[in-house]
Structure formats: C-alpha cells, structure tokens
Amino acid sequence: MYKIEKGIKPPVGNGRYPFAEMEVGDSFFAENKTPNHTSAAAHQHVRKRNSGAKFVSRVVDGGTRVWRIR
C-alpha cells in the first residue's frame, strides 16, 4: 500500500541543464554538447512549464554556451 501525500513540490532543476534556476542574462557552458542538444532541452523545458522564457545557444570552444534572453 502506498501513502498519498499532498503539497510536496518537486525539486527545482531536476533536468540535465539548469534552465529553471536561470534569470535573464545568465548563461551556462555545456561541454562537448552541440546547440541541437541544448536547444531541444530548452524547448522542452519552456513547453512543459509554460514559462515564456527564451534561450539561445551558440557553439564555443569545447562545447556550447546557453543564455537566457527572456
């Protein structure tokens, strides 16, 4: 039998990338990842949370950098 509990919120940022913790102007570096990896993850994050946030990814030396721009 399982006990049902109410009012327990899931942890923030349980995904691979820290989209939920980012504020406008923040960025992170994803080593050995392409913009395709990070863009797809950002799109899913925004869609699932209906957050209205916007992210941009660019190739940099050694990986990809992702910025929150809205």
PyMOL Python script that loads the backbone (N, CA, C, O; Angstrom):
from pymol import cmd

cmd.read_pdbstr("""\
ATOM      1  N   MET A   1       0.853  -1.175   0.000  1.00  0.00           N
ATOM      2  CA  MET A   1       0.000   0.000   0.000  1.00  0.00           C
ATOM      3  C   MET A   1       0.901   1.243   0.000  1.00  0.00           C
ATOM      4  O   MET A   1       1.934   1.273   0.669  1.00  0.00           O
ATOM      5  N   TYR A   2       0.502   2.240  -0.743  1.00  0.00           N
ATOM      6  CA  TYR A   2       1.261   3.483  -0.832  1.00  0.00           C
ATOM      7  C   TYR A   2       0.522   4.602  -0.126  1.00  0.00           C
ATOM      8  O   TYR A   2      -0.700   4.715  -0.223  1.00  0.00           O
ATOM      9  N   LYS A   3       1.267   5.419   0.579  1.00  0.00           N
ATOM     10  CA  LYS A   3       0.703   6.563   1.276  1.00  0.00           C
ATOM     11  C   LYS A   3       0.656   7.740   0.299  1.00  0.00           C
ATOM     12  O   LYS A   3       1.676   8.075  -0.303  1.00  0.00           O
ATOM     13  N   ILE A   4      -0.493   8.365   0.134  1.00  0.00           N
ATOM     14  CA  ILE A   4      -0.647   9.520  -0.743  1.00  0.00           C
ATOM     15  C   ILE A   4      -0.378  10.774   0.073  1.00  0.00           C
ATOM     16  O   ILE A   4      -0.963  10.980   1.136  1.00  0.00           O
ATOM     17  N   GLU A   5       0.519  11.611  -0.443  1.00  0.00           N
ATOM     18  CA  GLU A   5       0.887  12.843   0.251  1.00  0.00           C
ATOM     19  C   GLU A   5       0.567  14.034  -0.639  1.00  0.00           C
ATOM     20  O   GLU A   5       0.761  13.977  -1.854  1.00  0.00           O
ATOM     21  N   LYS A   6       0.087  15.088  -0.050  1.00  0.00           N
ATOM     22  CA  LYS A   6      -0.288  16.289  -0.792  1.00  0.00           C
ATOM     23  C   LYS A   6       0.637  17.451  -0.424  1.00  0.00           C
ATOM     24  O   LYS A   6       1.184  17.508   0.677  1.00  0.00           O
ATOM     25  N   GLY A   7       0.797  18.376  -1.379  1.00  0.00           N
ATOM     26  CA  GLY A   7       1.535  19.604  -1.107  1.00  0.00           C
ATOM     27  C   GLY A   7       3.049  19.473  -1.164  1.00  0.00           C
ATOM     28  O   GLY A   7       3.750  20.390  -0.737  1.00  0.00           O
ATOM     29  N   ILE A   8       3.570  18.382  -1.670  1.00  0.00           N
ATOM     30  CA  ILE A   8       5.011  18.216  -1.782  1.00  0.00           C
ATOM     31  C   ILE A   8       5.419  18.597  -3.197  1.00  0.00           C
ATOM     32  O   ILE A   8       5.014  17.956  -4.167  1.00  0.00           O
ATOM     33  N   LYS A   9       6.217  19.638  -3.301  1.00  0.00           N
ATOM     34  CA  LYS A   9       6.629  20.139  -4.606  1.00  0.00           C
ATOM     35  C   LYS A   9       7.870  19.392  -5.100  1.00  0.00           C
ATOM     36  O   LYS A   9       8.740  19.034  -4.305  1.00  0.00           O
ATOM     37  N   PRO A  10       7.949  19.159  -6.417  1.00  0.00           N
ATOM     38  CA  PRO A  10       9.141  18.500  -6.949  1.00  0.00           C
ATOM     39  C   PRO A  10      10.357  19.397  -6.847  1.00  0.00           C
ATOM     40  O   PRO A  10      10.211  20.619  -6.823  1.00  0.00           O
ATOM     41  N   PRO A  11      11.540  18.836  -6.788  1.00  0.00           N
ATOM     42  CA  PRO A  11      12.741  19.667  -6.707  1.00  0.00           C
ATOM     43  C   PRO A  11      12.916  20.488  -7.980  1.00  0.00           C
ATOM     44  O   PRO A  11      12.586  20.032  -9.075  1.00  0.00           O
ATOM     45  N   VAL A  12      13.429  21.682  -7.827  1.00  0.00           N
ATOM     46  CA  VAL A  12      13.685  22.560  -8.961  1.00  0.00           C
ATOM     47  C   VAL A  12      14.957  22.110  -9.647  1.00  0.00           C
ATOM     48  O   VAL A  12      15.932  21.752  -8.987  1.00  0.00           O
ATOM     49  N   GLY A  13      14.949  22.128 -10.977  1.00  0.00           N
ATOM     50  CA  GLY A  13      16.163  21.818 -11.712  1.00  0.00           C
ATOM     51  C   GLY A  13      16.510  20.346 -11.732  1.00  0.00           C
ATOM     52  O   GLY A  13      17.683  19.982 -11.643  1.00  0.00           O
ATOM     53  N   ASN A  14      15.509  19.500 -11.848  1.00  0.00           N
ATOM     54  CA  ASN A  14      15.803  18.078 -11.848  1.00  0.00           C
ATOM     55  C   ASN A  14      16.203  17.565 -13.228  1.00  0.00           C
ATOM     56  O   ASN A  14      16.361  16.358 -13.415  1.00  0.00           O
ATOM     57  N   GLY A  15      16.369  18.461 -14.191  1.00  0.00           N
ATOM     58  CA  GLY A  15      16.776  18.070 -15.531  1.00  0.00           C
ATOM     59  C   GLY A  15      18.291  18.099 -15.680  1.00  0.00           C
ATOM     60  O   GLY A  15      19.023  18.327 -14.717  1.00  0.00           O
ATOM     61  N   ARG A  16      18.731  17.868 -16.873  1.00  0.00           N
ATOM     62  CA  ARG A  16      20.158  17.827 -17.171  1.00  0.00           C
ATOM     63  C   ARG A  16      20.785  19.222 -17.120  1.00  0.00           C
ATOM     64  O   ARG A  16      21.935  19.378 -16.709  1.00  0.00           O
ATOM     65  N   TYR A  17      20.029  20.221 -17.536  1.00  0.00           N
ATOM     66  CA  TYR A  17      20.550  21.584 -17.618  1.00  0.00           C
ATOM     67  C   TYR A  17      19.812  22.480 -16.617  1.00  0.00           C
ATOM     68  O   TYR A  17      18.678  22.176 -16.246  1.00  0.00           O
ATOM     69  N   PRO A  18      20.437  23.578 -16.175  1.00  0.00           N
ATOM     70  CA  PRO A  18      19.865  24.408 -15.100  1.00  0.00           C
ATOM     71  C   PRO A  18      18.889  25.488 -15.573  1.00  0.00           C
ATOM     72  O   PRO A  18      18.927  26.602 -15.052  1.00  0.00           O
ATOM     73  N   PHE A  19      18.020  25.196 -16.539  1.00  0.00           N
ATOM     74  CA  PHE A  19      17.116  26.213 -17.077  1.00  0.00           C
ATOM     75  C   PHE A  19      16.234  26.840 -16.006  1.00  0.00           C
ATOM     76  O   PHE A  19      16.021  28.053 -16.018  1.00  0.00           O
ATOM     77  N   ALA A  20      15.723  26.042 -15.090  1.00  0.00           N
ATOM     78  CA  ALA A  20      14.786  26.535 -14.077  1.00  0.00           C
ATOM     79  C   ALA A  20      15.417  27.547 -13.124  1.00  0.00           C
ATOM     80  O   ALA A  20      14.719  28.410 -12.593  1.00  0.00           O
ATOM     81  N   GLU A  21      16.714  27.453 -12.903  1.00  0.00           N
ATOM     82  CA  GLU A  21      17.376  28.363 -11.966  1.00  0.00           C
ATOM     83  C   GLU A  21      17.874  29.640 -12.627  1.00  0.00           C
ATOM     84  O   GLU A  21      18.317  30.558 -11.937  1.00  0.00           O
ATOM     85  N   MET A  22      17.808  29.714 -13.947  1.00  0.00           N
ATOM     86  CA  MET A  22      18.406  30.835 -14.670  1.00  0.00           C
ATOM     87  C   MET A  22      17.509  32.069 -14.680  1.00  0.00           C
ATOM     88  O   MET A  22      16.284  31.975 -14.763  1.00  0.00           O
ATOM     89  N   GLU A  23      18.153  33.215 -14.594  1.00  0.00           N
ATOM     90  CA  GLU A  23      17.483  34.503 -14.753  1.00  0.00           C
ATOM     91  C   GLU A  23      17.964  35.106 -16.065  1.00  0.00           C
ATOM     92  O   GLU A  23      18.975  34.671 -16.618  1.00  0.00           O
ATOM     93  N   VAL A  24      17.244  36.105 -16.564  1.00  0.00           N
ATOM     94  CA  VAL A  24      17.630  36.769 -17.808  1.00  0.00           C
ATOM     95  C   VAL A  24      19.067  37.271 -17.685  1.00  0.00           C
ATOM     96  O   VAL A  24      19.425  37.926 -16.706  1.00  0.00           O
ATOM     97  N   GLY A  25      19.886  36.956 -18.691  1.00  0.00           N
ATOM     98  CA  GLY A  25      21.295  37.350 -18.697  1.00  0.00           C
ATOM     99  C   GLY A  25      22.240  36.264 -18.212  1.00  0.00           C
ATOM    100  O   GLY A  25      23.446  36.351 -18.444  1.00  0.00           O
ATOM    101  N   ASP A  26      21.715  35.235 -17.539  1.00  0.00           N
ATOM    102  CA  ASP A  26      22.552  34.128 -17.072  1.00  0.00           C
ATOM    103  C   ASP A  26      22.911  33.214 -18.237  1.00  0.00           C
ATOM    104  O   ASP A  26      22.198  33.162 -19.239  1.00  0.00           O
ATOM    105  N   SER A  27      24.018  32.498 -18.100  1.00  0.00           N
ATOM    106  CA  SER A  27      24.407  31.520 -19.111  1.00  0.00           C
ATOM    107  C   SER A  27      25.085  30.344 -18.426  1.00  0.00           C
ATOM    108  O   SER A  27      25.490  30.426 -17.267  1.00  0.00           O
ATOM    109  N   PHE A  28      25.200  29.239 -19.175  1.00  0.00           N
ATOM    110  CA  PHE A  28      25.968  28.101 -18.710  1.00  0.00           C
ATOM    111  C   PHE A  28      26.685  27.471 -19.889  1.00  0.00           C
ATOM    112  O   PHE A  28      26.283  27.642 -21.040  1.00  0.00           O
ATOM    113  N   PHE A  29      27.749  26.742 -19.594  1.00  0.00           N
ATOM    114  CA  PHE A  29      28.559  26.073 -20.603  1.00  0.00           C
ATOM    115  C   PHE A  29      28.261  24.583 -20.553  1.00  0.00           C
ATOM    116  O   PHE A  29      28.314  23.969 -19.487  1.00  0.00           O
ATOM    117  N   ALA A  30      27.944  23.996 -21.720  1.00  0.00           N
ATOM    118  CA  ALA A  30      27.694  22.549 -21.824  1.00  0.00           C
ATOM    119  C   ALA A  30      28.845  21.941 -22.614  1.00  0.00           C
ATOM    120  O   ALA A  30      28.886  22.024 -23.841  1.00  0.00           O
ATOM    121  N   GLU A  31      29.772  21.333 -21.898  1.00  0.00           N
ATOM    122  CA  GLU A  31      30.970  20.765 -22.515  1.00  0.00           C
ATOM    123  C   GLU A  31      30.618  19.623 -23.466  1.00  0.00           C
ATOM    124  O   GLU A  31      29.811  18.752 -23.140  1.00  0.00           O
ATOM    125  N   ASN A  32      31.235  19.642 -24.640  1.00  0.00           N
ATOM    126  CA  ASN A  32      31.065  18.594 -25.661  1.00  0.00           C
ATOM    127  C   ASN A  32      29.628  18.404 -26.115  1.00  0.00           C
ATOM    128  O   ASN A  32      29.270  17.312 -26.557  1.00  0.00           O
ATOM    129  N   LYS A  33      28.799  19.427 -26.020  1.00  0.00           N
ATOM    130  CA  LYS A  33      27.411  19.358 -26.499  1.00  0.00           C
ATOM    131  C   LYS A  33      27.257  20.309 -27.685  1.00  0.00           C
ATOM    132  O   LYS A  33      27.967  21.309 -27.792  1.00  0.00           O
ATOM    133  N   THR A  34      26.319  19.979 -28.568  1.00  0.00           N
ATOM    134  CA  THR A  34      26.022  20.847 -29.698  1.00  0.00           C
ATOM    135  C   THR A  34      24.797  21.691 -29.364  1.00  0.00           C
ATOM    136  O   THR A  34      24.054  21.369 -28.437  1.00  0.00           O
ATOM    137  N   PRO A  35      24.580  22.781 -30.122  1.00  0.00           N
ATOM    138  CA  PRO A  35      23.363  23.561 -29.896  1.00  0.00           C
ATOM    139  C   PRO A  35      22.085  22.740 -30.090  1.00  0.00           C
ATOM    140  O   PRO A  35      21.054  23.057 -29.498  1.00  0.00           O
ATOM    141  N   ASN A  36      22.142  21.699 -30.904  1.00  0.00           N
ATOM    142  CA  ASN A  36      20.958  20.844 -31.071  1.00  0.00           C
ATOM    143  C   ASN A  36      20.559  20.190 -29.755  1.00  0.00           C
ATOM    144  O   ASN A  36      19.369  20.108 -29.449  1.00  0.00           O
ATOM    145  N   HIS A  37      21.530  19.721 -28.969  1.00  0.00           N
ATOM    146  CA  HIS A  37      21.236  19.111 -27.671  1.00  0.00           C
ATOM    147  C   HIS A  37      20.574  20.122 -26.730  1.00  0.00           C
ATOM    148  O   HIS A  37      19.518  19.858 -26.155  1.00  0.00           O
ATOM    149  N   THR A  38      21.214  21.275 -26.587  1.00  0.00           N
ATOM    150  CA  THR A  38      20.741  22.244 -25.604  1.00  0.00           C
ATOM    151  C   THR A  38      19.457  22.928 -26.047  1.00  0.00           C
ATOM    152  O   THR A  38      18.600  23.224 -25.214  1.00  0.00           O
ATOM    153  N   SER A  39      19.308  23.185 -27.346  1.00  0.00           N
ATOM    154  CA  SER A  39      18.089  23.836 -27.846  1.00  0.00           C
ATOM    155  C   SER A  39      16.870  22.940 -27.652  1.00  0.00           C
ATOM    156  O   SER A  39      15.807  23.413 -27.252  1.00  0.00           O
ATOM    157  N   ALA A  40      17.022  21.664 -27.931  1.00  0.00           N
ATOM    158  CA  ALA A  40      15.914  20.725 -27.739  1.00  0.00           C
ATOM    159  C   ALA A  40      15.516  20.658 -26.269  1.00  0.00           C
ATOM    160  O   ALA A  40      14.328  20.632 -25.947  1.00  0.00           O
ATOM    161  N   ALA A  41      16.495  20.631 -25.384  1.00  0.00           N
ATOM    162  CA  ALA A  41      16.207  20.576 -23.946  1.00  0.00           C
ATOM    163  C   ALA A  41      15.539  21.866 -23.485  1.00  0.00           C
ATOM    164  O   ALA A  41      14.610  21.824 -22.679  1.00  0.00           O
ATOM    165  N   ALA A  42      15.998  23.007 -23.986  1.00  0.00           N
ATOM    166  CA  ALA A  42      15.396  24.294 -23.620  1.00  0.00           C
ATOM    167  C   ALA A  42      13.945  24.355 -24.100  1.00  0.00           C
ATOM    168  O   ALA A  42      13.063  24.813 -23.373  1.00  0.00           O
ATOM    169  N   HIS A  43      13.706  23.896 -25.314  1.00  0.00           N
ATOM    170  CA  HIS A  43      12.345  23.898 -25.860  1.00  0.00           C
ATOM    171  C   HIS A  43      11.415  23.055 -24.991  1.00  0.00           C
ATOM    172  O   HIS A  43      10.298  23.478 -24.693  1.00  0.00           O
ATOM    173  N   GLN A  44      11.857  21.885 -24.587  1.00  0.00           N
ATOM    174  CA  GLN A  44      11.039  21.032 -23.726  1.00  0.00           C
ATOM    175  C   GLN A  44      10.787  21.685 -22.376  1.00  0.00           C
ATOM    176  O   GLN A  44       9.682  21.611 -21.839  1.00  0.00           O
ATOM    177  N   HIS A  45      11.815  22.324 -21.830  1.00  0.00           N
ATOM    178  CA  HIS A  45      11.664  22.997 -20.540  1.00  0.00           C
ATOM    179  C   HIS A  45      10.578  24.071 -20.617  1.00  0.00           C
ATOM    180  O   HIS A  45       9.696  24.133 -19.760  1.00  0.00           O
ATOM    181  N   VAL A  46      10.647  24.913 -21.645  1.00  0.00           N
ATOM    182  CA  VAL A  46       9.683  26.005 -21.795  1.00  0.00           C
ATOM    183  C   VAL A  46       8.278  25.447 -22.029  1.00  0.00           C
ATOM    184  O   VAL A  46       7.313  25.930 -21.438  1.00  0.00           O
ATOM    185  N   ARG A  47       8.164  24.444 -22.879  1.00  0.00           N
ATOM    186  CA  ARG A  47       6.858  23.865 -23.214  1.00  0.00           C
ATOM    187  C   ARG A  47       6.214  23.204 -21.986  1.00  0.00           C
ATOM    188  O   ARG A  47       5.025  23.401 -21.736  1.00  0.00           O
ATOM    189  N   LYS A  48       6.975  22.434 -21.231  1.00  0.00           N
ATOM    190  CA  LYS A  48       6.421  21.721 -20.075  1.00  0.00           C
ATOM    191  C   LYS A  48       6.007  22.674 -18.959  1.00  0.00           C
ATOM    192  O   LYS A  48       5.029  22.423 -18.254  1.00  0.00           O
ATOM    193  N   ARG A  49       6.741  23.755 -18.802  1.00  0.00           N
ATOM    194  CA  ARG A  49       6.465  24.669 -17.696  1.00  0.00           C
ATOM    195  C   ARG A  49       5.687  25.901 -18.124  1.00  0.00           C
ATOM    196  O   ARG A  49       5.311  26.723 -17.289  1.00  0.00           O
ATOM    197  N   ASN A  50       5.441  26.033 -19.433  1.00  0.00           N
ATOM    198  CA  ASN A  50       4.727  27.182 -19.963  1.00  0.00           C
ATOM    199  C   ASN A  50       5.293  28.481 -19.392  1.00  0.00           C
ATOM    200  O   ASN A  50       4.550  29.375 -18.988  1.00  0.00           O
ATOM    201  N   SER A  51       6.626  28.567 -19.368  1.00  0.00           N
ATOM    202  CA  SER A  51       7.300  29.645 -18.662  1.00  0.00           C
ATOM    203  C   SER A  51       7.440  30.930 -19.467  1.00  0.00           C
ATOM    204  O   SER A  51       7.575  32.002 -18.876  1.00  0.00           O
ATOM    205  N   GLY A  52       7.412  30.861 -20.785  1.00  0.00           N
ATOM    206  CA  GLY A  52       7.619  32.058 -21.590  1.00  0.00           C
ATOM    207  C   GLY A  52       9.077  32.472 -21.673  1.00  0.00           C
ATOM    208  O   GLY A  52       9.397  33.485 -22.295  1.00  0.00           O
ATOM    209  N   ALA A  53       9.969  31.702 -21.055  1.00  0.00           N
ATOM    210  CA  ALA A  53      11.399  32.010 -21.117  1.00  0.00           C
ATOM    211  C   ALA A  53      11.902  31.761 -22.534  1.00  0.00           C
ATOM    212  O   ALA A  53      11.296  31.008 -23.297  1.00  0.00           O
ATOM    213  N   LYS A  54      13.012  32.399 -22.874  1.00  0.00           N
ATOM    214  CA  LYS A  54      13.629  32.180 -24.183  1.00  0.00           C
ATOM    215  C   LYS A  54      15.127  32.015 -23.979  1.00  0.00           C
ATOM    216  O   LYS A  54      15.755  32.752 -23.218  1.00  0.00           O
ATOM    217  N   PHE A  55      15.685  31.031 -24.675  1.00  0.00           N
ATOM    218  CA  PHE A  55      17.101  30.706 -24.558  1.00  0.00           C
ATOM    219  C   PHE A  55      17.735  30.733 -25.937  1.00  0.00           C
ATOM    220  O   PHE A  55      17.068  30.484 -26.941  1.00  0.00           O
ATOM    221  N   VAL A  56      19.028  31.036 -25.981  1.00  0.00           N
ATOM    222  CA  VAL A  56      19.791  30.989 -27.220  1.00  0.00           C
ATOM    223  C   VAL A  56      21.082  30.218 -26.947  1.00  0.00           C
ATOM    224  O   VAL A  56      21.707  30.381 -25.899  1.00  0.00           O
ATOM    225  N   SER A  57      21.474  29.370 -27.915  1.00  0.00           N
ATOM    226  CA  SER A  57      22.682  28.546 -27.783  1.00  0.00           C
ATOM    227  C   SER A  57      23.659  28.910 -28.885  1.00  0.00           C
ATOM    228  O   SER A  57      23.257  29.179 -30.017  1.00  0.00           O
ATOM    229  N   ARG A  58      24.940  28.917 -28.554  1.00  0.00           N
ATOM    230  CA  ARG A  58      25.985  29.175 -29.540  1.00  0.00           C
ATOM    231  C   ARG A  58      27.167  28.247 -29.293  1.00  0.00           C
ATOM    232  O   ARG A  58      27.519  27.945 -28.153  1.00  0.00           O
ATOM    233  N   VAL A  59      27.769  27.803 -30.393  1.00  0.00           N
ATOM    234  CA  VAL A  59      28.970  26.971 -30.312  1.00  0.00           C
ATOM    235  C   VAL A  59      30.116  27.840 -29.810  1.00  0.00           C
ATOM    236  O   VAL A  59      30.339  28.941 -30.313  1.00  0.00           O
ATOM    237  N   VAL A  60      30.830  27.342 -28.825  1.00  0.00           N
ATOM    238  CA  VAL A  60      32.047  27.974 -28.319  1.00  0.00           C
ATOM    239  C   VAL A  60      33.113  26.888 -28.242  1.00  0.00           C
ATOM    240  O   VAL A  60      32.810  25.706 -28.403  1.00  0.00           O
ATOM    241  N   ASP A  61      34.327  27.275 -28.004  1.00  0.00           N
ATOM    242  CA  ASP A  61      35.422  26.308 -27.949  1.00  0.00           C
ATOM    243  C   ASP A  61      35.137  25.238 -26.900  1.00  0.00           C
ATOM    244  O   ASP A  61      35.032  25.543 -25.712  1.00  0.00           O
ATOM    245  N   GLY A  62      35.012  23.996 -27.331  1.00  0.00           N
ATOM    246  CA  GLY A  62      34.828  22.879 -26.422  1.00  0.00           C
ATOM    247  C   GLY A  62      33.389  22.500 -26.121  1.00  0.00           C
ATOM    248  O   GLY A  62      33.147  21.562 -25.362  1.00  0.00           O
ATOM    249  N   GLY A  63      32.429  23.207 -26.699  1.00  0.00           N
ATOM    250  CA  GLY A  63      31.024  22.867 -26.421  1.00  0.00           C
ATOM    251  C   GLY A  63      30.066  23.941 -26.869  1.00  0.00           C
ATOM    252  O   GLY A  63      30.228  24.545 -27.929  1.00  0.00           O
ATOM    253  N   THR A  64      29.065  24.171 -26.045  1.00  0.00           N
ATOM    254  CA  THR A  64      28.012  25.137 -26.353  1.00  0.00           C
ATOM    255  C   THR A  64      27.740  25.996 -25.116  1.00  0.00           C
ATOM    256  O   THR A  64      27.756  25.505 -23.988  1.00  0.00           O
ATOM    257  N   ARG A  65      27.492  27.279 -25.349  1.00  0.00           N
ATOM    258  CA  ARG A  65      27.073  28.172 -24.264  1.00  0.00           C
ATOM    259  C   ARG A  65      25.610  28.534 -24.510  1.00  0.00           C
ATOM    260  O   ARG A  65      25.206  28.835 -25.633  1.00  0.00           O
ATOM    261  N   VAL A  66      24.831  28.497 -23.431  1.00  0.00           N
ATOM    262  CA  VAL A  66      23.397  28.797 -23.497  1.00  0.00           C
ATOM    263  C   VAL A  66      23.097  29.989 -22.612  1.00  0.00           C
ATOM    264  O   VAL A  66      23.497  30.027 -21.448  1.00  0.00           O
ATOM    265  N   TRP A  67      22.381  30.978 -23.175  1.00  0.00           N
ATOM    266  CA  TRP A  67      21.981  32.172 -22.443  1.00  0.00           C
ATOM    267  C   TRP A  67      20.468  32.208 -22.330  1.00  0.00           C
ATOM    268  O   TRP A  67      19.751  31.784 -23.236  1.00  0.00           O
ATOM    269  N   ARG A  68      19.990  32.729 -21.190  1.00  0.00           N
ATOM    270  CA  ARG A  68      18.567  33.041 -21.089  1.00  0.00           C
ATOM    271  C   ARG A  68      18.421  34.498 -21.497  1.00  0.00           C
ATOM    272  O   ARG A  68      19.036  35.385 -20.904  1.00  0.00           O
ATOM    273  N   ILE A  69      17.598  34.737 -22.520  1.00  0.00           N
ATOM    274  CA  ILE A  69      17.453  36.100 -23.026  1.00  0.00           C
ATOM    275  C   ILE A  69      16.086  36.699 -22.746  1.00  0.00           C
ATOM    276  O   ILE A  69      15.872  37.889 -22.979  1.00  0.00           O
ATOM    277  N   ARG A  70      15.148  35.882 -22.244  1.00  0.00           N
ATOM    278  CA  ARG A  70      13.843  36.421 -21.842  1.00  0.00           C
ATOM    279  C   ARG A  70      13.271  35.538 -20.766  1.00  0.00           C
ATOM    280  O   ARG A  70      12.173  35.799 -20.273  1.00  0.00           O
TER     281      ARG A  70
END
""", "prot")
cmd.dss("prot")
cmd.show_as("cartoon", "prot")
cmd.util.cbc("prot")
cmd.orient("prot")
